[in-house]
Amino acid sequence: MRKTAGLFTLWWFALALGSSMVGTGCGGHHYYRVYDPYYTDYHVWNHQEEDNYRSWARDTHHDPNRDFRKLPPDEQKQYWTWRHNHEDRGQH
């Protein structure tokens, strides 16, 4: 009986762990707001902003796969300057 209870506990733990791992993979992309300190406004970092960022990266020969938040401050400033000069590419 003791062995059965231990196996049941192990099975239950494995099921709980597995279901939590499956659930985290289905979360999708989470959007966030980014503050632009140079123009003192906020931008929602969503699909449109990602497209803008990739366009800037291609135009300026930067890596479009690099996370914006990991860019040095001077490169972030370059992006925001470019972004505000291309306002027709999307909303804030």
C-alpha positions, 0 to 999 in steps of 0.5 A: 500500500505504501508503494502505491501511495508513493507512485500515486504521489509521484504520478500526481507531481509529474502531471502537475509539473508537466501541465504547468510547462505546457501552459507556459508555452501557450502564453503568446507574445506579451506586449509592454510599454517603453518609455522614450526619454528623448521625446518623453513619451511612451510606445507600446512595444507590440507587433507594429513597433517590432516591425518598425524596429526591424526596419530601423535595424535593416536601414542602419545595418544593426542586427534586427534580432537583437532585443531593443532593451539590450541595446546601448543607450546611444543606439536606443536613442538612434532608434527613437530619433529614427522612429520619430522621423518615421511617424507614419509607420505606426501609432504610439 
